[in-house]
Amino acid sequence: MKKYIFERILRSLVSILLVTTLTYVIVFTLVPTSLIFKQDPNYNKMVTTPDKKDNYRNTVFQRMGYITYYNSKELKNRAEKVDKSVTVEPTQKNKKIYQKYLKELGHGWQLKTFTESKEFYAIRKIPIHERVWNFFSHMIVIDHPWVIQDPKNPKLERYVRPEIDPAVGPALVGSGTKHKYLIYFNSAFPFIHQNIVSFDLGTSYPTYANIPVIQVITQGQGRTLSEQTKFPTGVTKFSPIDIYSRTYKSPSQADARDRANFGAKDPYTATNNKHAEPSMIANSFKIGIIGVLLSYVLGLPIGMLMAYYKDGVFDRFSTAVTTFMLALPSIALIYIIRFLGSKVGLPDTFPLLGAGNPKSYVLPALILGILGTPGTVVWFRRYIVDLQGSDFVRFARAKGLTEAEISKHHLFKQAMVPIVNGIPQAIVATIAGATLTETVFAFPGMGKMLIDAIKAANNSMVVGLVFIFAVLSILALLAGDILMTILDPRIKLSSKGGK
């Protein structure tokens, strides 16, 4: 089994690599770059002159990984290595110096001029293969005491050690690291948290501009939430600051509030805020898990009764209903249940009551459950019917067991083996595939986020979500195989795929 799991993980990594690479190449080569500025509210406000337009666009393209960009001042500072007499003025002499410098940098660099000032700037379009390599090579980030290199803070201590921190209690604390708390404990699931190894899936833009993709998906939403917070200085006060999120901020940039909260000598003053509503991934998991449970609670009894009364009135009627449900477009079912739900007082859109009210989750979860029920019914009935002609069933009948006893003690357990295998995959499918449900209900989850990211040409978010969905799908397949061996110990996983 160990060999099987190892080889399965190895094949899974290759699959994730191929799927993510293909998605990256498609969205970053086929999606027109002009689309990304249509959703940027700051573009028309800030871009008031042609020079500002060029600088803004190039800065965004560099942040997204399309190009490497040196503005006029950066180009001058770098070109001083070739000739210290260089200036930003658009003279022929400076042009030759810049061209000589760019030639030394290597192939692909272009020297350009701003429309109004005529000052020079330089760009290099990054080839797609190089961008893919940069994405994967920088994906896994390891925090250590030499991550921070701040010339304005040369005396920064560098260590990792366990401490009883006055703000968070027992923790593995770092200095010189990006994060203050490398390992810490609190009451939020999964209760033990770490910042030593993290993922960098790029930066969101234009929606959730300049926020890391992982942070967009995992951070809370809605209004900020102020709670009693204890700071390292010993002061306790109402604040929206998430004390566990402390990261390095150069002391030269610290303001009076930072020094009051964390002390004059502590450079870990950059923080995130707490939010009143759960994160996108938490919301999607809630309705996804509830939806899967509903589909099995409804589907398994119906499928078993259909098999028990095979070819009877109940079986024929249920088959007709199930066939109709499978043929009915998902969007039609969503609007029907939404309409009926609103008639009994349930909110027909998530923002009406928000995450603080359980009623907001009822209709989205119910829809996912109903959408998954027909498939569960069909497959469970088929498994039961196939098993009814097995030798062990005939032997049980020969022993005098009733059909009800055979179904309860033998058929149900055997038919549950393939069903259990699909449970993790069903959960992932409801999380990743609930795009219509989340869109119709304005539900702030990962399924809706993928649609929103595609419409906004938020390429980094699209790639990040595809990567996360691919990882979850692979883990679900592995979890399903392991669940089968737990339910039926006779099943042995082998590297050849046999069971």
LINKA-V356716 format. One line per field, one symbol per residue. ss: DSSP state (a for helix, b for strand, c for the rest). phi: phi as a letter, one per 30 degrees, with the letter a starting at -180 (. if undefined). A space follows every 10 residues. Layout:
ss->???
phi->???
This chain:
ss->caaaaaaaaa aaaaaaaaaa aaaaaaaaaa ccaaaaaccc aaaaaaccca aaaaaaaaaa aaacccbbbb caaaaaaaac cccccccccc caaaaaaaaa aaaaacccbb bbbccccccb bbbbbccaaa aaaaaaaccb bbcccccccc aaacccccbb bbbbbcccbb bbbbbcccbc bbbbbccccc cbbbccbbbc ccbccccccc cbaaaaaacc bbbbccbbbb cccccbbbbc bbbbbbbccc aaaccaaaaa aacccccccb bbbcbbbcca aaaaaaaaaa aaaaaaaaaa aaaaaaaacc ccaaaaaaaa aaaaaaacca aaaaaaaaaa aaacccccca aaccccccaa aaaaaaaaaa aaaaaaaaaa aaaaaaaacc aaaaaaaacc ccaaaaaaaa aaaaaaaaaa aaaaaaaaaa aaacaaaaaa cccccaaaaa aaaaacccaa aaaaaaaaaa aaaaaaaaaa aaaaaaaccc ccccccccc
phi->.ddddddddd dddddddddd dddedddccc deddddddcc dddddddcbe dddddddddd ddddjdbcbc dedddddddd ddadddbddd cddddddddd dddddkdjdb cbbddcdidd bbbbddeddd dddddddcdc ccdbdcddbc edbdcddbab adbcddcbid accbbjddcd cdbabaddec icbbbdcbcc cjcdaddhei ceeededcdd biddccbdbc cedjdcadad ddddcebdbe edcdcddddd dcjdccdccd bccdbdcddd dddddddddd dddddddddd ddddddddce iddddddddd ddddddddee dddddddddd dddcjdddbd deciddcedd cddedddddd dddedddddd ddddddddcd dddddddddj ddddddddcb ddddddeddd ecdedddddd ddcddddddd chddbddddd ddddddhddd dddddddddd dddddddddd dddddddbed dcdbddjdb
